[in-house]
Amino acid sequence: MLSKLVQSLIAFLLAAAALAAANVTAARGQITVTGRDGSSKPLDSGARVEAGSKIVTGSNGFAILRFDDGQVIALEKNTDFTIDQFRFNRAQPEEGNAFFSMLRGSLRAVTGLIGQQNKAAFRLNTPTATIGIRGSDWMAALQGNNLYTGVNSGGIVVNNSANQLLVNAGQYSMTAGAGTSQLVSLSQLPAGVFGSLPNLSLGAAASTAGGASAGAETASTAGVFGGVGSTAIAVGVGIAAVVAVTSDSDDSSSTHHSSTTHSSNK
């Protein structure tokens, strides 16, 4: 009897973990979320997003997601992003996983407890390549069949059938279709490839888990990729929207493997 009770409890906890995901801490413009049941609805700040959900931002859309392990992901306009799987146990974060997909658009991510405890437990799939992390603050963007990345801190690994590329802090990369991923300089990136993402101030994801319940965190990474007129985003409980979004300008860009620093976006 006791063993059955334990088994039932474990099954319940696993199911709960499978449903865990993120809170929308900031949102503006047109954003749609499609649940696992196929139903779609507008996505607003303060909403809860579960594993299996697909989020699409429109031409004026922008969203910040804070996951239960403290991870923060910002989605730019015209982005198609799916939470393929997210499992998190606060007592054992190293046993969780965070698997995502991006079919178009761009995002910026700050690693949470899952990625810090088990780097292999994070993965972003794109049509061009797969991105793994080494504990970091980074960006990725798709333009056609090309994938671009830029790293502020830590590092990422870009994998496709052609090669595996390590992109460290201050570096950028480009993967052209099924071709070889390579480090490039900031000046080699398409203009505005990351939109406003380089100018965000994101809440620190490093040490606090629990989504909105973790409290408001506004540890700044302002200007990490350079740029003028930073967009201040307060991530945490009670934050309803993007704060002081100065523009949707495309004056910032970054990508794979260059040793170029982030002191300027121009």
C-alpha positions as CSV (number, residue, x, y, z in Angstrom):
1,M,0.0,0.0,0.0
2,L,2.8,2.4,0.9
3,S,4.7,1.6,-2.3
4,K,1.6,2.4,-4.3
5,L,1.2,5.7,-2.5
6,V,4.8,6.5,-3.2
7,Q,4.4,5.6,-6.9
8,S,1.3,7.8,-7.1
9,L,3.1,10.7,-5.5
10,I,6.0,10.4,-7.9
11,A,3.7,10.2,-10.8
12,F,1.9,13.3,-9.6
13,L,5.2,15.2,-9.1
14,L,6.4,14.2,-12.5
15,A,3.2,15.4,-14.1
16,A,3.4,18.7,-12.2
17,A,7.0,19.2,-13.3
18,A,6.0,18.5,-16.9
19,L,3.4,21.3,-16.7
20,A,5.8,23.8,-15.1
21,A,7.1,26.5,-17.3
22,A,7.1,30.3,-17.2
23,N,5.4,33.6,-16.3
24,V,5.0,36.4,-18.8
25,T,6.7,39.3,-17.0
26,A,6.5,41.8,-19.8
27,A,4.5,42.0,-23.0
28,R,3.5,44.5,-25.7
29,G,1.9,44.4,-29.1
30,Q,0.4,41.3,-30.7
31,I,1.4,38.0,-29.1
32,T,-0.5,34.7,-29.4
33,V,0.0,31.5,-27.4
34,T,-1.2,28.1,-28.6
35,G,-1.6,25.5,-25.9
36,R,-1.0,21.8,-26.1
37,D,-4.7,21.3,-26.9
38,G,-4.4,23.4,-30.0
39,S,-6.4,26.4,-28.7
40,S,-5.0,29.8,-29.3
41,K,-5.4,33.1,-27.4
42,P,-3.7,36.5,-26.9
43,L,-0.9,36.5,-24.5
44,D,-0.7,39.2,-21.9
45,S,1.7,40.2,-19.2
46,G,1.1,38.2,-16.0
47,A,-0.1,35.1,-17.8
48,R,1.2,31.6,-17.1
49,V,2.7,29.7,-20.0
50,E,2.9,25.9,-19.7
51,A,5.3,23.4,-21.3
52,G,4.1,22.5,-24.8
53,S,3.0,26.0,-25.6
54,K,3.8,27.8,-28.8
55,I,4.3,31.6,-28.6
56,V,4.2,33.8,-31.7
57,T,4.9,37.5,-31.6
58,G,3.5,39.8,-34.3
59,S,5.1,42.6,-36.2
60,N,4.8,44.8,-33.1
61,G,5.1,42.1,-30.5
62,F,7.6,41.6,-27.8
63,A,7.6,39.4,-24.7
64,I,9.7,38.5,-21.7
65,L,9.3,35.0,-20.1
66,R,10.7,34.1,-16.7
67,F,10.9,30.4,-16.2
68,D,10.5,28.6,-12.9
69,D,14.2,27.9,-12.6
70,G,14.9,31.7,-13.0
71,Q,15.8,31.5,-16.7
72,V,14.8,34.6,-18.6
73,I,14.0,34.6,-22.4
74,A,13.1,37.7,-24.3
75,L,11.3,37.2,-27.7
76,E,11.6,39.9,-30.4
77,K,8.9,40.7,-32.9
78,N,8.0,38.2,-35.6
79,T,9.3,35.3,-33.6
80,D,7.9,31.7,-33.5
81,F,9.0,30.0,-30.2
82,T,7.9,26.7,-28.6
83,I,8.5,25.3,-25.1
84,D,9.0,21.8,-26.2
85,Q,9.7,20.5,-22.8
86,F,10.4,22.0,-19.4
87,R,10.8,20.1,-16.2
88,F,12.1,21.7,-13.0
89,N,12.4,20.4,-9.4
90,R,13.6,23.1,-7.1
91,A,15.2,20.6,-4.8
92,Q,17.1,18.9,-7.7
93,P,17.5,21.4,-10.5
94,E,20.2,19.3,-12.1
95,E,17.5,16.7,-13.0
96,G,15.4,19.1,-14.9
97,N,15.5,20.0,-18.6
98,A,14.6,23.0,-20.8
99,F,14.2,22.2,-24.5
100,F,12.9,24.9,-26.9
101,S,12.4,25.5,-30.6
102,M,12.6,28.7,-32.6
103,L,11.4,28.5,-36.2
104,R,11.8,32.2,-37.0
105,G,12.7,35.5,-35.3
106,S,15.1,36.2,-32.5
107,L,15.5,35.8,-28.8
108,R,17.8,36.6,-25.9
109,A,18.3,34.2,-23.0
110,V,19.8,34.3,-19.6
111,T,20.6,30.9,-18.1
112,G,18.7,29.7,-15.0
113,L,19.3,27.0,-12.5
114,I,18.7,24.1,-14.8
115,G,21.4,25.2,-17.2
116,Q,23.8,26.1,-14.4
117,Q,23.5,22.7,-12.8
118,N,23.4,20.6,-16.0
119,K,24.4,22.4,-19.2
120,A,23.3,19.4,-21.3
121,A,19.8,19.8,-20.0
122,F,19.3,23.0,-22.1
123,R,18.8,23.0,-25.9
124,L,17.4,25.4,-28.5
125,N,16.5,23.8,-31.8
126,T,16.3,25.9,-35.0
127,P,15.9,24.8,-38.6
128,T,19.6,25.6,-39.2
129,A,21.4,24.4,-36.1
130,T,21.0,23.4,-32.4
131,I,22.3,25.6,-29.6
132,G,23.6,24.4,-26.3
133,I,24.9,26.5,-23.4
134,R,27.8,26.8,-21.0
135,G,26.1,29.1,-18.6
136,S,25.5,32.4,-20.3
137,D,23.6,35.5,-21.6
138,W,23.3,35.2,-25.3
139,M,21.1,35.9,-28.4
140,A,20.1,34.0,-31.5
141,A,18.3,35.2,-34.7
142,L,17.1,33.5,-37.8
143,Q,17.0,35.3,-41.1
144,G,15.9,33.0,-43.9
145,N,18.1,29.9,-43.6
146,N,20.9,31.8,-41.8
147,L,21.4,31.6,-38.0
148,Y,23.2,34.3,-36.1
149,T,24.3,34.3,-32.5
150,G,26.0,36.7,-30.1
151,V,27.3,36.0,-26.5
152,N,27.5,38.5,-23.7
153,S,28.7,36.1,-20.9
154,G,29.6,32.4,-20.7
155,G,29.3,30.6,-23.9
156,I,27.2,28.6,-26.3
157,V,27.8,25.7,-28.7
158,V,26.3,25.8,-32.2
159,N,25.8,22.3,-33.7
160,N,24.7,21.2,-37.1
161,S,25.6,18.5,-39.6
162,A,28.7,20.4,-40.8
163,N,30.5,21.2,-37.5
164,Q,30.3,22.2,-33.9
165,L,31.3,25.7,-32.9
166,L,32.0,27.2,-29.5
167,V,31.0,30.9,-29.2
168,N,32.4,32.6,-26.1
169,A,31.7,35.9,-24.5
170,G,32.2,38.9,-26.8
171,Q,32.0,36.7,-29.9
172,Y,29.5,36.3,-32.7
173,S,28.7,33.6,-35.2
174,M,26.9,32.8,-38.4
175,T,25.6,29.5,-39.8
176,A,24.5,29.8,-43.4
177,G,21.9,27.1,-44.0
178,A,23.5,23.6,-43.8
179,G,27.0,25.2,-44.1
180,T,29.8,25.4,-41.5
181,S,29.2,27.6,-38.5
182,Q,31.9,30.3,-38.2
183,L,32.9,33.2,-36.0
184,V,32.3,36.6,-37.5
185,S,32.8,40.2,-36.4
186,L,30.0,42.5,-35.4
187,S,30.4,44.4,-38.6
188,Q,29.7,41.3,-40.6
189,L,26.2,40.8,-39.1
190,P,23.1,42.0,-40.9
191,A,22.0,45.4,-39.7
192,G,19.5,45.1,-36.8
193,V,19.6,41.3,-36.8
194,F,18.7,41.2,-33.1
195,G,16.4,44.2,-33.1
196,S,16.2,45.7,-29.6
197,L,17.5,42.7,-27.7
198,P,21.1,43.9,-27.3
199,N,19.8,47.0,-25.4
200,L,17.7,45.2,-22.8
201,S,18.2,45.2,-19.1
202,L,17.2,41.8,-17.9
203,G,16.5,40.5,-14.4
204,A,19.3,38.2,-13.2
205,A,18.4,34.6,-13.6
206,A,21.4,33.1,-11.9
207,S,20.5,32.3,-8.3
208,T,16.7,32.7,-7.8
209,A,14.1,30.3,-9.1
210,G,10.4,30.3,-8.9
211,G,9.1,32.6,-11.6
212,A,7.0,35.5,-10.4
213,S,7.1,34.2,-6.8
214,A,10.8,34.8,-6.7
215,G,10.2,38.5,-6.4
216,A,11.3,41.4,-8.5
217,E,14.8,41.2,-9.8
218,T,16.3,44.0,-11.9
219,A,20.0,43.2,-11.9
220,S,21.0,45.1,-14.9
221,T,22.9,43.9,-18.0
222,A,22.3,47.3,-19.6
223,G,24.5,47.9,-22.6
224,V,26.0,44.4,-22.6
225,F,26.0,44.5,-26.3
226,G,26.5,48.2,-26.5
227,G,24.0,50.5,-28.1
228,V,22.4,53.7,-27.1
229,G,19.0,54.2,-25.4
230,S,18.8,51.0,-23.4
231,T,15.4,49.4,-23.0
232,A,14.8,48.8,-19.3
233,I,12.9,45.6,-18.6
234,A,12.0,44.8,-15.0
235,V,11.6,41.1,-14.6
236,G,9.7,39.6,-11.6
237,V,6.5,39.8,-9.6
238,G,4.2,42.7,-10.2
239,I,5.9,43.8,-13.4
240,A,3.2,44.2,-16.0
241,A,5.0,45.5,-19.1
242,V,8.1,46.6,-20.8
243,V,9.4,49.6,-19.1
244,A,10.6,52.5,-21.2
245,V,10.9,50.7,-24.6
246,T,12.7,53.4,-26.4
247,S,12.4,52.1,-29.9
248,D,12.1,49.1,-32.1
249,S,15.1,50.3,-34.0
250,D,17.4,47.8,-35.7
251,D,20.6,49.5,-34.7
252,S,22.0,46.6,-32.8
253,S,23.2,43.2,-34.0
254,S,25.4,40.3,-33.0
255,T,26.2,36.8,-33.9
256,H,28.6,33.8,-33.8
257,H,32.3,33.5,-33.3
258,S,34.2,36.8,-33.4
259,S,36.4,38.1,-30.8
260,T,34.9,41.6,-31.3
261,T,33.8,43.1,-27.9
262,H,30.4,44.5,-27.1
263,S,31.4,48.1,-26.7
264,S,29.5,49.3,-29.7
265,N,26.6,48.3,-31.9
266,K,27.3,50.7,-34.7
